Amino acid sequence: MAGTRIESPPTRAKMMLQNATRRERLPASPTGPGEVLRAASQEGGAKGWMDTIYLRQLETFIQVAECASFSRAAELLYLTQPAVSLQVKSLEENLGVSLFVRQEHGVSLTDAGKQFLPYARDIVNAYHEALQAMARVQDLEEGEIRLAASTIPGEFFLPRAIGQFKQKYPGIRVKLEISDTRKALESLVSGLVELAVVGYREEQALVDFIPLAADELILIAPASSPLAVGNDVDWQDLVQEEFILREPGSGTRQAAEEVLAARGRTVKDLKLGLELGSTQAIITAVAAELGLGIVSRWAAAPYIALGQIKEIRSAGFPVSRTLHLATRRAGRLSPVARVLAEFLQHISP
């Protein structure tokens, strides 16, 4: 229901952030985090060293460098001194260089250690920043979602739904692509968007459909049409009129073709005057007395109320249909997409 708050379970990123070592932010090197991995890989002379270095080793190295002492670093890290020595030794072996000069009363950095220290700080800082960013995404404090929709849900259902979603999650950016059902599903399957909302369930092996909202397709005529209002109009009278339909691939067009098929007819049995790429264009053309149209009640209602067009009941119209939420069957939704999908299923159209 509309007021339901959807809570996400504790996330891996959030738990990692909470469990990460709590330490003062380390001063970064002038190169910045964006250059850290590439630059660091060039410094040690050890091929493939990033495959074997662990974050804990870097943190241990930094702590020893700051304390100039293995024993003091061990105290601060809550480790034994042998454990600290082992981590530093493993890091040196992976890099292929010595990082410290061992002295009687402590340690000091070698030239290689001095060069490596700012990169190690940047790597550790970047890691913690990444965890914080992922935690913000998981908590829906920020993020972005791309979705596709066919015309009717894209123009009449989703704007209000997205508005309600943004009230709950103002930091989320929503990018909506409106086309027809076929193109919306193509964008979904190709991975250009994570979710699609369409007016027709076009069976695909790669897509799952979830019912969202009910709609009706109605037959509309110019306000001046002699066709009767309120009573069923004979099919023979209808086929004398020109029709204005959506283009192939549209959910409205597919639903109309199913209604015709149920009566043993096809689009070829109609006098097809125009094929237009939007519902609004059909309504405008019908109001201009260019023919009859088949459109969503949501789209036509304001124009019927103003007397610019009228609804004709005949030939199986009005016909009910369901708007569907579509997701990739094998895909894994991002946190933002998952919560938006759940949100759309809990609101009333």
KOLBAPA-262320 format. One line per field, with one value per residue (C-alpha): residue in three letters; residue number from 0; x, y negated, z negated. Coordinates in nm, 4 decimals. Each point is the difference from the previous one (the first is absolute). Layout:
BEGIN
vextor [Ala,...];
lumdo [NUM,...];
X [X,...];
Y [Y,...];
Z [Z,...];
This chain:
BEGIN
vextor [Met,Ala,Gly,Thr,Arg,Ile,Glu,Ser,Pro,Pro,Thr,Arg,Ala,Lys,Met,Met,Leu,Gln,Asn,Ala,Thr,Arg,Arg,Glu,Arg,Leu,Pro,Ala,Ser,Pro,Thr,Gly,Pro,Gly,Glu,Val,Leu,Arg,Ala,Ala,Ser,Gln,Glu,Gly,Gly,Ala,Lys,Gly,Trp,Met,Asp,Thr,Ile,Tyr,Leu,Arg,Gln,Leu,Glu,Thr,Phe,Ile,Gln,Val,Ala,Glu,Cys,Ala,Ser,Phe,Ser,Arg,Ala,Ala,Glu,Leu,Leu,Tyr,Leu,Thr,Gln,Pro,Ala,Val,Ser,Leu,Gln,Val,Lys,Ser,Leu,Glu,Glu,Asn,Leu,Gly,Val,Ser,Leu,Phe,Val,Arg,Gln,Glu,His,Gly,Val,Ser,Leu,Thr,Asp,Ala,Gly,Lys,Gln,Phe,Leu,Pro,Tyr,Ala,Arg,Asp,Ile,Val,Asn,Ala,Tyr,His,Glu,Ala,Leu,Gln,Ala,Met,Ala,Arg,Val,Gln,Asp,Leu,Glu,Glu,Gly,Glu,Ile,Arg,Leu,Ala,Ala,Ser,Thr,Ile,Pro,Gly,Glu,Phe,Phe,Leu,Pro,Arg,Ala,Ile,Gly,Gln,Phe,Lys,Gln,Lys,Tyr,Pro,Gly,Ile,Arg,Val,Lys,Leu,Glu,Ile,Ser,Asp,Thr,Arg,Lys,Ala,Leu,Glu,Ser,Leu,Val,Ser,Gly,Leu,Val,Glu,Leu,Ala,Val,Val,Gly,Tyr,Arg,Glu,Glu,Gln,Ala,Leu,Val,Asp,Phe,Ile,Pro,Leu,Ala,Ala,Asp,Glu,Leu,Ile,Leu,Ile,Ala,Pro,Ala,Ser,Ser,Pro,Leu,Ala,Val,Gly,Asn,Asp,Val,Asp,Trp,Gln,Asp,Leu,Val,Gln,Glu,Glu,Phe,Ile,Leu,Arg,Glu,Pro,Gly,Ser,Gly,Thr,Arg,Gln,Ala,Ala,Glu,Glu,Val,Leu,Ala,Ala,Arg,Gly,Arg,Thr,Val,Lys,Asp,Leu,Lys,Leu,Gly,Leu,Glu,Leu,Gly,Ser,Thr,Gln,Ala,Ile,Ile,Thr,Ala,Val,Ala,Ala,Glu,Leu,Gly,Leu,Gly,Ile,Val,Ser,Arg,Trp,Ala,Ala,Ala,Pro,Tyr,Ile,Ala,Leu,Gly,Gln,Ile,Lys,Glu,Ile,Arg,Ser,Ala,Gly,Phe,Pro,Val,Ser,Arg,Thr,Leu,His,Leu,Ala,Thr,Arg,Arg,Ala,Gly,Arg,Leu,Ser,Pro,Val,Ala,Arg,Val,Leu,Ala,Glu,Phe,Leu,Gln,His,Ile,Ser,Pro];
lumdo [0,1,2,3,4,5,6,7,8,9,10,11,12,13,14,15,16,17,18,19,20,21,22,23,24,25,26,27,28,29,30,31,32,33,34,35,36,37,38,39,40,41,42,43,44,45,46,47,48,49,50,51,52,53,54,55,56,57,58,59,60,61,62,63,64,65,66,67,68,69,70,71,72,73,74,75,76,77,78,79,80,81,82,83,84,85,86,87,88,89,90,91,92,93,94,95,96,97,98,99,100,101,102,103,104,105,106,107,108,109,110,111,112,113,114,115,116,117,118,119,120,121,122,123,124,125,126,127,128,129,130,131,132,133,134,135,136,137,138,139,140,141,142,143,144,145,146,147,148,149,150,151,152,153,154,155,156,157,158,159,160,161,162,163,164,165,166,167,168,169,170,171,172,173,174,175,176,177,178,179,180,181,182,183,184,185,186,187,188,189,190,191,192,193,194,195,196,197,198,199,200,201,202,203,204,205,206,207,208,209,210,211,212,213,214,215,216,217,218,219,220,221,222,223,224,225,226,227,228,229,230,231,232,233,234,235,236,237,238,239,240,241,242,243,244,245,246,247,248,249,250,251,252,253,254,255,256,257,258,259,260,261,262,263,264,265,266,267,268,269,270,271,272,273,274,275,276,277,278,279,280,281,282,283,284,285,286,287,288,289,290,291,292,293,294,295,296,297,298,299,300,301,302,303,304,305,306,307,308,309,310,311,312,313,314,315,316,317,318,319,320,321,322,323,324,325,326,327,328,329,330,331,332,333,334,335,336,337,338,339,340,341,342,343,344,345,346,347,348];
X [0.0000,0.1078,0.1265,0.2003,0.3679,0.2186,0.3003,0.3117,0.1715,0.3524,0.2307,0.3449,0.1488,-0.1490,0.1225,0.3457,0.0056,-0.1040,0.2597,0.2834,0.2934,-0.0918,0.2956,0.0774,-0.0261,0.3454,0.1530,-0.0237,0.2740,-0.0068,-0.1028,-0.3472,-0.1937,-0.0681,0.3688,0.0805,-0.0387,0.1796,0.2813,0.0448,0.0259,0.2902,0.1894,0.0915,0.1363,-0.1984,-0.2220,-0.3562,0.0583,-0.3576,-0.1199,0.1591,0.0093,-0.2722,-0.1437,0.1089,0.3620,-0.0173,-0.1564,0.2662,0.2772,-0.1437,-0.0304,0.3595,0.1220,-0.1840,0.1167,0.3517,-0.0446,-0.1341,-0.0919,-0.1892,-0.1843,-0.0969,-0.1524,-0.2066,-0.1165,-0.0780,0.2366,0.3058,0.3350,0.0773,-0.3290,0.0925,0.3485,-0.1518,-0.2401,0.2768,0.2270,-0.2763,-0.0532,0.3712,0.0163,-0.2954,0.1534,0.3473,0.1562,0.0936,-0.2245,0.1738,0.3492,-0.0019,0.1863,0.0739,-0.2676,-0.2544,-0.0281,0.0235,-0.1252,0.2258,-0.0102,-0.2446,-0.2102,-0.0122,-0.1186,-0.2578,-0.1512,-0.2177,-0.1378,-0.0831,-0.1848,-0.1977,-0.0947,-0.1272,-0.1860,-0.1555,-0.1143,-0.1774,-0.1517,-0.1312,-0.1617,-0.1592,-0.1325,-0.1459,-0.1588,-0.1668,-0.1323,-0.1264,-0.1742,-0.1500,0.1568,0.1246,0.0076,-0.1468,-0.2537,-0.0745,-0.3297,-0.1932,-0.3738,-0.2526,-0.2096,-0.2976,0.1860,0.2785,-0.2318,-0.2875,0.1095,0.3698,0.0277,-0.2202,0.1550,0.3520,-0.1053,-0.1117,0.3216,0.2095,-0.1791,0.1240,0.3438,0.0954,0.3626,-0.0875,0.0163,-0.2564,0.0526,-0.3064,0.0098,-0.3421,-0.0546,-0.2288,-0.0262,0.2336,0.2763,-0.0367,0.0490,0.2945,0.1659,-0.0632,0.1388,0.3066,0.0785,-0.0502,-0.2592,-0.0693,-0.3800,-0.2735,-0.3696,-0.2075,-0.3598,0.0204,0.1504,0.2147,0.1263,0.3767,0.2255,0.2270,-0.2668,-0.2210,-0.3270,-0.1750,-0.3545,-0.0087,-0.3216,-0.3210,-0.0811,-0.2730,0.0292,-0.2961,-0.1248,-0.0226,-0.1668,-0.0216,-0.2550,-0.1990,-0.0099,-0.3509,0.0978,-0.2090,0.1303,-0.1022,-0.1307,0.1928,0.0779,-0.0312,0.3324,-0.1131,-0.0374,0.3485,0.1790,-0.1315,0.2029,0.3700,0.2112,0.3033,0.2235,0.3313,0.3004,0.0915,0.1960,-0.2262,-0.1810,-0.3208,0.0318,0.0601,-0.2994,-0.2196,0.1146,-0.0969,-0.3504,-0.0333,0.1372,-0.2635,-0.2611,0.1743,0.1380,0.3334,0.1209,-0.0273,-0.3767,0.0031,0.0329,0.3325,0.0454,0.2936,0.2603,0.1381,0.2799,-0.1763,-0.3366,-0.0232,0.0374,-0.2872,-0.2290,0.0853,-0.0654,-0.3343,-0.1031,0.0895,-0.2521,0.2588,-0.1500,-0.0559,0.2713,0.0823,0.1700,0.0362,-0.2849,0.2564,0.1151,-0.3445,-0.1942,0.0854,-0.0962,-0.3249,-0.0831,0.0606,-0.2224,0.2799,-0.0410,-0.2435,0.0180,-0.1673,-0.0985,0.0257,0.1968,0.1303,0.0889,0.0752,0.2554,0.1909,0.3754,0.2738,0.3126,0.3026,0.3319,0.2700,0.3392,0.2801,-0.0457,0.3686,0.0913,0.0752,-0.1613,0.2012,-0.1164,-0.1745,-0.1734,-0.1118,-0.1616,-0.1630,-0.1441,-0.1469,-0.1291,-0.1844,-0.1782,-0.1283,-0.1530,-0.3444,-0.0275];
Y [0.0000,-0.3578,-0.0752,0.3189,-0.0585,0.2599,0.0784,0.1585,0.2758,-0.0641,-0.0095,0.1457,-0.3410,-0.1464,0.2874,-0.0223,-0.3709,0.0558,0.2746,-0.1786,-0.1217,-0.3290,-0.2275,-0.3663,-0.0962,0.0294,-0.2936,0.0714,-0.0181,-0.2831,0.2439,0.0586,0.3290,0.0193,0.0574,0.2230,0.3474,-0.0752,-0.1908,0.2500,0.2843,-0.1831,-0.0700,0.3388,0.1634,0.3098,0.1348,0.0668,-0.1089,-0.1262,0.3591,0.0871,-0.3149,-0.0186,-0.3147,0.1115,0.0186,-0.3580,-0.1229,0.1798,-0.1480,-0.3514,0.0430,0.1235,-0.2900,-0.2520,0.1539,0.0840,0.3089,0.3514,0.0383,-0.3296,0.0740,0.3416,-0.1637,-0.2434,0.2728,0.2473,0.2540,0.1826,-0.1305,0.3203,-0.0422,-0.3565,0.1109,0.2788,-0.2356,-0.2476,0.2808,0.1347,-0.3468,-0.0430,0.3403,-0.0863,-0.3335,0.1388,-0.2809,-0.0750,-0.2609,-0.0465,-0.0183,0.1928,-0.1835,0.0702,-0.2383,0.0058,-0.0113,-0.2610,0.0009,0.0902,-0.2129,0.2522,-0.0171,-0.3799,0.0145,0.2692,-0.1566,-0.2698,0.2567,0.2394,-0.2810,-0.0830,0.3639,0.0365,-0.3321,0.0890,0.3341,-0.1611,-0.2700,0.2719,0.1806,-0.3236,-0.0701,0.3496,-0.0332,-0.3238,0.1732,0.2952,-0.2419,-0.1810,-0.3288,-0.0377,0.1941,0.0177,0.2250,0.0233,0.1449,0.0244,-0.0205,0.0178,-0.3092,0.0468,0.1032,-0.2434,-0.2995,0.0784,0.2506,-0.0494,-0.3794,-0.0010,0.3237,-0.1364,-0.3212,0.1991,0.2022,-0.3189,-0.1334,0.3024,0.0161,-0.3516,0.0927,0.2511,-0.1146,0.1651,0.0074,0.1068,0.0993,0.0031,0.1902,0.2899,0.3386,0.1786,-0.2601,-0.0224,0.3761,-0.0108,-0.2608,0.2244,0.3176,-0.1811,-0.1367,-0.3678,-0.0215,0.2090,-0.0208,-0.0462,-0.0751,0.0981,0.0191,0.3458,0.3269,0.1115,0.3464,0.0182,0.2664,-0.2607,-0.2133,0.0372,-0.1980,-0.1218,-0.1482,-0.3619,-0.1817,0.0380,-0.2063,0.0006,-0.0451,-0.1849,-0.0817,-0.3753,-0.2044,-0.3701,-0.1907,-0.0627,0.3685,0.1373,0.3244,0.0541,-0.0520,0.2321,0.2853,0.2643,-0.1050,0.2637,0.1268,-0.0550,-0.3702,-0.0136,0.1544,-0.2800,-0.2489,-0.0720,0.1088,-0.1640,0.2476,0.0081,0.1385,0.3737,0.0746,-0.2137,0.1741,-0.1827,0.1266,0.3566,-0.0073,-0.1370,0.2776,0.2575,-0.1469,0.0230,0.3561,0.1012,-0.1068,0.1841,-0.3181,-0.1742,-0.3541,0.0661,0.0116,-0.3647,-0.3122,-0.1011,-0.3693,-0.0827,0.1690,-0.2380,0.0323,-0.1437,0.0204,-0.3794,-0.0222,0.2469,-0.1994,-0.3213,0.1650,0.1385,-0.3419,-0.1372,0.2469,0.2120,0.3294,0.2306,0.0888,0.2616,-0.1512,0.0288,-0.1340,-0.1809,-0.1971,-0.0650,-0.0902,-0.3737,-0.0478,0.1917,-0.2213,-0.3111,0.1340,0.0068,0.3744,0.2701,0.3658,0.2614,0.3360,0.2728,0.2953,0.1108,-0.3472,-0.1089,0.2721,0.0422,0.0414,0.0031,-0.2092,0.2118,-0.0542,0.1874,0.1132,0.2095,0.3597,0.0686,-0.3498,-0.1182,-0.3318,-0.2786,-0.1103,-0.3055,0.2019,0.2638,-0.2544,-0.1895,0.3260,0.0798,-0.3561,0.0127,0.3179,-0.1640,-0.3196,-0.0550,-0.1372];
Z [0.0000,0.0609,-0.3497,-0.0408,-0.0779,0.1653,-0.2155,0.1470,-0.2011,-0.1330,0.2986,0.0537,0.0759,-0.3156,-0.2149,0.1570,-0.0738,-0.3595,-0.0457,0.1780,-0.2071,-0.1691,0.0480,0.0662,0.3656,0.1507,0.1896,0.3705,0.2572,0.2565,0.2708,-0.1468,-0.0256,0.3715,0.0760,-0.2945,0.1449,0.3240,-0.1652,-0.2787,0.2464,0.1643,-0.3209,-0.1390,0.3090,-0.0942,0.2742,-0.1058,-0.3604,-0.0402,0.0261,-0.3337,-0.2125,-0.2602,-0.1498,-0.3461,0.1113,0.1278,-0.3221,-0.2011,0.2145,-0.0462,-0.3760,-0.0330,0.2135,-0.2158,-0.3283,0.1190,-0.2164,0.0492,-0.3649,-0.0230,0.3252,-0.1356,-0.3094,0.2066,0.2389,-0.2812,0.1548,-0.1241,0.1125,0.1952,0.1880,0.0951,0.1073,0.2132,0.1779,0.0805,0.1170,0.2299,0.1435,0.0651,0.1712,0.2218,0.0970,0.0372,-0.2050,-0.3611,-0.1563,-0.3355,-0.1403,-0.3279,-0.2738,-0.3660,-0.1295,0.2792,0.3765,0.2743,0.3563,0.2867,0.3150,0.1473,-0.3168,0.0165,0.3611,-0.0698,-0.3148,0.1687,0.2450,-0.2826,-0.1790,0.3129,0.0549,-0.3566,0.0170,0.3360,-0.1380,-0.2954,0.2242,0.2301,-0.2921,-0.1173,0.3508,0.0268,-0.3424,0.1114,0.3111,-0.2033,-0.2379,0.3023,-0.1022,0.3560,0.3255,0.3484,0.1706,0.3697,0.1148,0.3237,0.0545,0.2769,0.0649,-0.2326,-0.3180,0.0871,0.0354,-0.2383,-0.2672,-0.0650,-0.0387,-0.3094,-0.1299,0.0454,-0.1738,-0.3047,0.0105,0.0101,-0.3058,-0.1951,0.1645,0.1156,0.0639,0.2745,0.3626,0.2282,0.3759,0.1984,0.3667,0.1725,0.3241,0.0910,-0.1701,0.2393,-0.0255,-0.3777,-0.0310,0.2394,-0.2236,-0.2993,0.1569,0.1342,-0.3462,0.0854,-0.2798,-0.3109,0.0025,0.2577,-0.0389,0.3014,0.1109,0.1518,-0.1167,0.2907,-0.0932,-0.0035,-0.1433,-0.1580,-0.1703,-0.3069,-0.0218,-0.3150,0.0197,-0.1115,0.0903,0.2002,0.3066,0.2645,0.3735,0.1462,0.3465,0.0597,0.2718,0.0889,-0.2060,0.3194,0.1034,0.0665,-0.1760,-0.3113,-0.3537,-0.2839,0.2172,0.1881,0.3532,0.2688,0.1334,0.3584,-0.0727,-0.1463,0.2941,0.2191,-0.2034,0.0284,-0.2965,-0.1573,-0.1841,-0.1825,0.1802,-0.0074,-0.3165,-0.2149,-0.2866,0.0959,0.3568,-0.1162,-0.2341,0.2804,0.2314,-0.2630,-0.0220,0.3767,0.0017,-0.2566,0.2561,0.2832,0.1552,0.0512,0.0537,0.3738,-0.0395,-0.1139,0.2090,-0.1523,0.0690,-0.2298,-0.2142,-0.2620,-0.2519,-0.3042,-0.1734,-0.0187,0.3771,0.0468,-0.2299,0.1839,0.3374,-0.1184,-0.1339,0.3442,0.1506,0.1778,-0.1178,-0.2992,-0.2474,-0.2642,-0.3047,-0.3760,-0.2101,-0.2144,0.3038,0.1477,-0.3174,-0.0102,0.3666,-0.0417,-0.2990,0.2134,0.2791,0.2577,0.0640,-0.1110,-0.0974,0.2192,-0.1469,0.2582,0.1323,-0.3399,-0.1245,-0.2641,-0.0665,-0.3238,-0.0040,-0.2616,-0.0169,-0.0910,-0.1666,0.1920,-0.1298,0.1483,-0.1090,-0.0512,-0.1148,-0.3506,-0.0850,-0.1561,-0.3460,0.1471,0.2729,-0.2495,-0.2308,0.2882,0.1339,-0.3413,-0.0342,0.3341,-0.1092,-0.3164,0.1354,0.1459,0.3547];
